[in-house]
Amino acid sequence: MLRRKRASYAVGSCRPSRAHVVGWPPSDGRGEHVSTRIGATIAVASLAAALCAPAALSDEHPAMAQADMVDPEGRAIGSVTFEQTPSGVLINVDVSDLPPGPHGIHLHAVGACTPDFSAAKGHINPDGVAHGLRHPEGPDQGDLPLLFVHADGSARAEFYHTRISVKDAGDNPVLLDEDGSSVIIHDKPDDHITQPIGGAGGRIACGVIKGSQPKS
């Protein structure tokens, strides 16, 4: 006598389980059960495929964006990347050829750096709140902590921002909206309370924020 093969799958899992048992070939010799069991076998196999395949495809990449930074002469000096997370955006800065010391760095409302950095307009601030991480009526969505540049002109930093989104995610302003957004680095530090930009001075670097693909 041939033994019945147990070859079923548990719902929500791609691993074999004993949740369902499909017998083949039929051991009782009654033909009316053969078609039923064939149908059951196909149904279970189809269900397993339907459950397993989407699981492999459901790990979608997070929304990403990147700003390629340039100085006033248009020379590339690095990049700023943005990664959407479930509750905010991770911002990674990697730049060089900047004056050493602390610098204000902000997110601006228009994705433009030409003909000059003023094309980026003001901060992302749809609600018109006060500027500054220290201000009791702030901060606006463009405000970030200071960027500290090393003696060799390089700077790397990671910020976490809960008041923006890369694409549509909740009610936060979207970086990749119709008119885009940009990153501006200033020549002085931001004191996080003085209006309108914390005394951060002129604009010494700019980058237009554009959608990007995650690195493999």
C-alpha positions as a printed Julia matrix, in Angstrom:
216×3 Matrix{Float64}:
   0.0    0.0     0.0
   1.25   3.46   -0.86
   1.45   5.88    2.05
  -0.38   9.19    1.84
   1.86  12.16    1.26
   1.39  15.14    3.55
   2.19  18.2     1.42
   0.11  21.15    2.54
   0.91  24.71    3.65
  -0.28  26.73    6.6
  -2.08  29.98    5.83
   0.34  32.89    6.0
   3.43  30.69    5.75
   5.54  29.23    2.95
   6.71  26.39    5.2
   5.07  22.93    5.19
   2.62  22.29    8.01
   0.06  19.71    9.08
  -2.8   22.19    8.9
  -4.27  20.52    5.79
  -3.75  16.96    4.54
  -4.15  16.03    0.9
  -4.13  12.31    0.08
  -2.81  10.97   -3.21
  -3.41   8.48   -4.67
  -6.79   7.58   -3.11
  -6.47   4.45   -1.0
 -10.16   3.53   -0.9
 -10.58   2.95   -4.65
 -13.77   5.01   -4.9
 -13.53   7.06   -8.08
 -15.92   9.73   -6.94
 -13.33  10.91   -4.42
 -10.48  11.17   -6.9
 -11.69  14.33   -8.64
 -12.52  15.91   -5.29
  -9.05  15.25   -3.99
  -7.42  16.44   -7.2
  -9.42  19.65   -6.88
  -8.38  19.97   -3.25
  -4.74  19.43   -4.19
  -4.9   22.14   -6.86
  -6.76  24.49   -4.53
  -4.19  24.1    -1.75
  -1.28  24.47   -4.18
  -2.85  27.6    -5.67
  -3.48  29.03   -2.21
   0.11  28.36   -1.2
   1.42  30.08   -4.33
  -0.88  33.04   -3.79
   0.24  33.4    -0.19
   3.94  32.89   -0.75
   4.5   34.98   -3.88
   3.13  38.28   -2.5
   5.14  37.83    0.67
   8.32  37.9    -1.37
   7.19  40.96   -3.3
   5.65  42.98   -0.47
   8.94  44.29    0.91
   8.77  47.52   -1.08
  11.68  49.93   -0.91
  11.13  53.09    1.13
  10.65  56.38   -0.69
  14.04  57.98   -1.33
  15.28  61.35   -2.55
  18.63  63.05   -3.03
  19.97  66.57   -3.41
  23.28  66.93   -5.27
  24.93  69.92   -3.64
  26.83  72.61   -5.54
  28.71  75.74   -4.51
  28.0   79.21   -5.99
  30.29  78.42   -8.92
  28.32  75.27   -9.72
  30.99  72.83   -8.53
  29.76  69.58   -7.01
  30.52  69.36   -3.29
  28.54  66.31   -2.17
  24.99  65.18   -1.53
  22.12  65.04    0.94
  19.89  61.95    0.92
  16.39  61.46    2.3
  14.8   58.15    3.31
  11.17  57.82    4.32
  10.59  55.79    7.5
   7.28  54.86    9.16
   7.34  57.95   11.38
   9.66  60.45    9.71
  12.56  61.03    7.33
  16.22  60.13    7.8
  18.49  62.81    6.33
  22.15  62.04    5.61
  24.57  64.82    4.69
  27.93  64.13    3.03
  29.64  67.27    1.73
  33.11  68.77    1.3
  34.92  71.98    0.3
  33.06  74.13    2.84
  34.44  76.65    5.36
  35.19  74.94    8.7
  32.84  75.52   11.61
  29.09  75.44   12.29
  26.67  76.25    9.49
  22.93  76.64    9.21
  21.31  74.07    6.93
  17.67  74.34    5.9
  15.03  72.81    3.63
  13.61  75.33    1.17
  10.22  75.46   -0.51
  11.21  75.43   -4.2
  13.34  72.9    -6.07
  15.62  75.4    -7.84
  19.19  76.61   -7.4
  19.6   78.65  -10.59
  20.15  81.33  -11.72
  21.25  81.86   -8.13
  20.48  80.23   -4.81
  17.7   82.72   -4.1
  15.56  80.71   -6.53
  15.03  78.2    -3.71
  12.85  80.84   -1.99
  12.2   80.57    1.77
  11.86  77.62    4.11
   9.26  74.89    3.79
   6.67  76.48    6.06
   3.08  75.99    4.87
   1.63  76.97    8.26
   3.61  80.2     8.55
   5.06  79.4    11.98
   8.15  81.03   13.48
  11.65  79.93   12.53
  13.84  78.16   15.03
  14.2   74.94   16.98
  14.36  77.08   20.14
  11.44  79.35   19.29
   8.24  78.8    21.33
   6.15  79.3    18.18
   8.4   77.22   15.94
  10.01  75.42   14.34
   9.07  75.51   10.69
   9.46  72.39    8.53
  12.64  73.73    6.96
  14.56  73.96   10.24
  17.38  71.51   10.96
  20.17  71.26   13.56
  23.54  72.81   12.77
  25.96  71.23   10.31
  29.51  71.12   11.72
  32.26  71.22    9.09
  35.71  69.8     9.88
  38.99  71.65    9.35
  39.43  69.86    6.01
  36.12  71.26    4.75
  34.18  68.01    4.98
  31.03  67.25    6.95
  28.94  64.17    7.55
  25.76  64.26    9.58
  22.51  62.38   10.08
  19.28  64.1    11.09
  15.83  62.67   11.8
  12.9   64.86   10.77
   9.33  64.05   11.82
   7.64  67.08   10.21
   8.18  66.32    6.52
   7.75  63.38    4.15
   9.52  62.34    0.96
   6.26  61.51   -0.79
   2.68  61.47    0.43
   2.86  60.17    4.01
   0.29  61.55    6.41
  -0.28  65.28    6.7
   3.36  66.41    6.55
   4.6   68.65    3.73
   6.01  66.65    0.82
   9.54  67.23   -0.45
   8.73  65.9    -3.92
   5.67  68.08   -4.52
   4.83  69.98   -7.71
   7.39  72.76   -7.26
   9.94  70.55   -5.51
  12.21  71.42   -2.61
  15.88  72.17   -2.05
  18.63  72.1     0.56
  20.51  75.28    1.42
  23.71  75.52    3.48
  24.5   78.96    4.93
  27.84  80.59    5.69
  27.07  81.16    9.39
  25.49  79.17   12.22
  21.75  79.28   12.88
  20.94  80.41   16.44
  17.53  78.68   16.13
  15.49  81.65   17.36
  16.28  84.88   15.45
  13.87  85.63   12.61
  13.76  84.78    9.78
  16.71  82.35    9.46
  18.54  82.46   12.78
  21.23  84.87   11.56
  22.66  82.15    9.32
  23.84  84.6     6.66
  24.37  83.99    2.97
  23.76  80.86    0.95
  26.98  79.0     0.13
  25.61  75.68   -1.17
  22.4   74.47   -2.76
  20.91  71.22   -3.99
  17.59  70.41   -5.67
  15.84  67.46   -4.02
  14.93  64.77   -6.56
  13.5   61.28   -6.3
  16.09  58.5    -6.24
  16.39  54.72   -6.0
  17.76  52.95   -2.91
  21.29  51.65   -3.25
  21.55  47.89   -3.51
